[in-house]
Amino acid sequence: MTILFRYVFQQTAAALLLILASLGGIVWIALALKQLNVVTSQGQDAWMLIKMTTLALPNLLAIIAPFALLISAFHILNRLNGDSELIVMTAAGATVWNIAKPLVALALLVTIAVSFVNHIGMPWSLRLLREYIVQMRTDLLTQVMQPGRFSTAEKGLTFHIRERGYNGELLGLVVNDNRKRRDRQTYLAEQGQIVKQPPTAYLIMSNGHILRRPKTDDPAQIIEFDKYIIDLDRLDRSDGGKFHLKPRERYYSELVNPDPGDRLYKSKPGMFRAELHERFSNPLYPITFILIALAAAGQAQSTRQARTERIVLGFVIAVGCRMAGLAANNLVVMNPVFVPLFYVIPLAASAAAMLQIIYNAKPRKKRLLSDRLGETFGPLVAWLSRFRRPRTQAGRDLPATTFSGAERL
């Protein structure tokens, strides 16, 4: 490992950590503000808010990390150019490949980290987040909800109890689920009891009625029951279906070999297919972004050359590639024929960037505009000069005569 390798690697890694921490902090604050009702309206402490927002980060860091690497690479290459360090390195015999080695090594580390998050970190964190959501909703019913008050677990989902029994039983329970306009339901029960059975919890209601109204103009349907059980995790989804893990909450083996009887897989197999290929294609972008950065700003340039335009163009191309990859996700959900797009987009961008790096690495003599015009129109000028004839001072044509060397003297 040379001094140049260590220097560029340390500078880029430090910038990457700083940018990643900044972007991660911004995302975390946005998530915290979104989940602020956990503390204000649902009676949870600040520690629950921190845990929920932190567990949601890995889902976004897999997308943020390649962009943080791209920004750090552009920053370091631009600073090396601005301080004339690249010029000194080039004069000492270093090539663009010497600069590329530490950047590619750092991109490989980011690729490994993104792969780990995609296959292990993200499913684990989202499953744990789901457990916390169920626990929060259970706490809302058993501890936080006050008799005589309406408590909103989320928009369109409201709970109310008349009083609470000594054994924790909920008396005079009302649950209004108004999240879907075409399937509005209201549960009325004399008694309610919370039963926890990991990984979820159940609300057991006794002696009550269910009021349903599929459409606004239709009359309400009333169903009487002696005992009715609601999965509290079911209340976390507007489809009101059975407990199902979403594709992002599943590990690799569960995506490759899903249960054939899984209702979510049977209804939306494209989501499983798109999630699986997204996890394998997403780690390709760190190396692609590094190659694009090297193609745009990896050559030694003087301060008179426009470096900003090249950096902006490279950043726009990198963002466009990633947006195209995200758009391919929607296409793969609809039709499996678009699966190769997941890999063609980053690999094609990498190949184009590599060709540009090789082209920029070739030494080329800088020529003036007059030299280029002379090379282009020189043959035409020489051909026209053959038709010129010598003239006298009076403007009369003189015969073309060939003189020897002695006669010229």
N, C-alpha and C positions, 0 to 999 in steps of 0.2 A: 504494500500500500504506500504510494508516494505521498509527498507533502502536498502536491496539488490535489490529489484525490481527497485527502483528509480535509483540506481547507474548504473546497467546494461542498463536500458532503456535510461538514459541520455547519457551514453558513446556511445551506438550504434546509437542513433539518431543523435548525433553530427557528428559521422563518416559518417553516411548516407548522411547528408546534404552536407558535404564537398565533398564526392565522387560524389554525384549527380550533384553538381555545377561544378565540374571539368569535368565530362563526358559531361554534357550539354554545357559547354563552348567550349569543343573541337568540338562537333557536330555543334554548332552555327558558329564557325569560318569556318568549312568546308562548311556550307551552304552559309556563306557570301562570301567566295572565289568563290563558284560556281555561285553566283548571282552578281558577281562584275561587269559584263557587264551592269547591270541596271544603274550604275553610269557612267561608262566609255563610253559606246556606245549608250545608250538609253536616256541620258540626264536627268536622275532622280537624286534627291538629296540623301544625305546619310541617311536622315530620312526614305525615302521610302525603302532603302536597309535594314535598321534595322527592319522596320515593316514586310517586307516580310520574312526575315530569322527567326524572332521571331515567326511568325504565323506558320511556318513550324515545329517548335520544338515539339508541343504536339503530333504530329504524331509519333515522334521517342521516346519521353519520356516514353510512355506506354511500350516500350520494354526495355529502358535503366533502368528504376526505379527498376525492380526486380533484375537486375544484380548489381546495386549499393547496394541494400540491402544485397545481397549475399556476396559481397566483404567486406562490413562493418561488417557483422556477423562473417566472418572468421577472420577479423583483430582483433575484440574485443576478440573473444574466444582464439585466439593465444596469444594475449597480456596478458590476464588473466592467461593463462597457463604459459607463460614465466616469469611473475612476481610472480608465485606461489600463486596467489589469488584464483584460483579454488581449489587448494589443501587445503588452509585455510578454504574456504567455505565448502568444503566436510568434513573436520575435525570438523567443528562446527555443522555439522548435515544437511547441505543443500544437496539436491539431484539435479540431472540433470533437474528435472521438475521445481525447483526453478529458475534455469537459463533460462529455456525455456519460462516461463511466460512472462517476459518483451520482449523477442525477438518475440514471437508470437503476443503480443499486437502491437508491431511496425509493424509487417507484416500485421496485419489487417488494420492498418491505411494506409499503402501503397496500400493494396487491394482496399480500398475505393477510394483513390486518382486515381488509375489506372482505376477503373470503371467509375468515373466521367469524366476522360479524354476520355475514349472510347466512351461513350454515349452522352456526351455534348460538352466537350472541343474541341475534334478533329474535329467533323463536323462543329462546329461554326468557328473555325480558318481556316479550309480549304475553306469554303465558302467565308469568308472575304478575304482570299488570292486570290481566283479566281477573286473577284471584283477588287482587286488592280492590278492584271495582265491585266484585261480589261482596267482599267483606265490608266495603263502604256502604253498599245498599242494605246489607244486613244490619249494620250498626244504625243506619238511619231508621229502620223499623223498630229495632229493639231498644235503642238508647236515646237517639237524638230526637225522634218525633215526639212532640208534646201533645197531650190530649187537648182536643178542641181547636187545633191549629192545622192548617193545610201546609204540607211539606212537599216540595217539588224536587224529585230526584234528578230529572232532566226535563227539557222542554217537552211538554205534552204528557208528562207522567206525574200524577199527583196522588199523595197518600193523605188519609185523615183517619183518626181514631177518636172514639168517644172518651175512653178511659183505658188505663192500663191495669191489669190484674197484678196481684202480689207475686205470682209465679212467672211474670213476664208475658202473660197472655194479653193479646190485643183484643179489646172489646169494642164493638161498633166500628168495624173496619170498612173503609171505602177506598177503593183503588180505581182511579180514572186514567185509562190509557187512550190518549187522544193524539198519538203521534202519526197515525195513518188515517187520512180523511175517509178512506173507503172501508175502514175496519175499526170503528170506534167501539170500545168496550169499557164497561163500568162494572166493577165487582163490589157487591154489598154482602157483608157477612157479620154474623153475630159475634163469632170468635175467630181469632187468628193466632197461629203459633209458628215461630221460626224454628226450623230444624236444619242444622248444619251437617252437610255430608260432603267433605272435600271431593272434588275441587269446586263445588258449588254449594248453594243453600236453597232451601225450599220454604215457601210460605203455604202452610196448610190452613185452609179456611173451612169453617163449619157453619151449616144452617144459613144459607144465603141465596143470592140471585145474581145472575149475569145479564146485563142489559147490553144488547148489541144493536148497532144500526149500520148496516153495510153501506147505505147511501143516505144522503141528507134528506131526501124526500120520502124514503121508505119508513114505515112505522118501526118502532123499536121491538126487538125480539127479547123476550124475557125467559130465561132458563133457570129453573130452581134446582138447587143441589143440596145434598146433606153434607158432603165433604168434597172439596176441590183443592187440588195441589198446583201451585205455580212454581216453576223453576225461576229463581231470582235472576239467574244469568239470562234467561229468556227475556227479561225486562230490559236487558242491555241492547237488544236488537229490535228494530222496528218490524222485522218479519214475523216475530212471534213464533219462530220455529224451535225445533229441538236443539239441544246443545251441540254445536259444531265448532271445530277449530277452523279459523280462516286459513287460507293458504300460507300467509306470512307467519302464522303461528305454528307451522308444522316443520318438522325436521326433514332432512333429505330423504330418509327412508319412507316417510309418510307421504311425500310428494311423488316418489317414484312408484311405490306400491300402495296406493290408497285402498281403503276398504271398498270393495265393489258395491256394497250396500249403503255407502255414505250418501245421504241425500244431497249434500252440497256438491259432492263430486259428480253425481249423476246429473244434476241440473246445470252445473257450470264447470265442465272439465277443462275448458280453455283457460280458466284462471289458474289451475294447477300447472298446466303446461307453460304458461307465460311466467309464472313465479319461478319454476325450476330453471328455465333458460336465463331468466334475468339474474339469478344468483351466480351463474357461471360466466355470463358476459360482462357483468358490471366490473369485476376485477381487471378486465382488459383496458379500461379507460385510463388508469394512472400512467401506464407505459405510453399509451397513445397521446396523452396530454404532454408528457415529457418530450416526445419526439416533435410534436407541433411547436412547443416552446423553443426547442433547439433549431428547428427550421426557420423560425421567425426571428430569433434574437441570439442564436448561438455563435454567430460569426463576429469577429472583431471589426468594429465600425468606428469611424471618426465621429466627432461631435457634429460635423457638418452634414452627416447623412441622417435621414429621417428615420430614427429608431422607433418613435412613438407610433407611427402609422403601422409599422410591421407588427408591433406588439398588440395593438388594438385588433388588427386583422387576424392575428393568430388566436387571440382570445375569443373573437366572434366565431371563428371556425370551430374551435374546441366546444364552445357552448352549443353551436348548431349540431355537432355530432352527438352530444349527449341528449339534446332534445329529440333528435331523430331516433335515438335508442329508446327513449321513453315512449315516443309515438309508436314504435314497433311493438311495444308491449300490448297496446290496444288492438293492433292488427292480429297478433298471435292469438289473443283471446277469441277472436272471431273465426280465424282460419289457420290451421297448422302449417299451411304452405309458406307462411311468412316467417317461420322460425329461423331460417338462415340469416335474416336481416339482423338479428341480435348480434351475430358475429361478423357479418360482412361490413357493417358500419365502422366499428373500431379498427378492424384489420385493414380495411381500405384506406382509412384516414392515416393509419400508421405507415402503410406502404407509400402513400403520397408524400408524407412528411419525410420519410427516409430518402426518397428520390430527391426531394428538395435539398436535404442536407448534403447529399453527395454532389449535387449540382453546385451548391454554394461553396463546397470545399475545394473545387477545382480552381487553380490560379488562373486568372484572366486579366489581361492587360486593359487598363482603363483608356479608352480612346475618346478623343474629342469629337464633337459633332461634325466639324469640318473634315476630319479624317474619314468618318463614316460616309459623308456625302461624296467625298472624293473617290472612295472605293466603289460607290454605287454608280456614279455617273461618269467615272474616269474613262471607261471604254467608249462611251458616247461622245465625249469631248475629243478623244483622239481620232475617232472616225470622222467627225466634222472638220477637224483641222486639215485633213488631206485635201479638202476642196478649196483651201485658201490659196490665193496667188499673190506674189509680191507686187507692189504698186510703186510708181514714182511719186515724187512730191506733188506733181500736178494731177495725180490720180489716174494716170494711164497705166494699163497693164504692161508689165515687162515679161519678155519670154523667160520661161523657166530654164536656167542654165546651170549646169553642174560644173563647179570649179574644183580644181585640185588643191592640195594643201599649199603648193608653192605659189599658185596664182592668188590665193587668198592673202598671203603675206604681201 
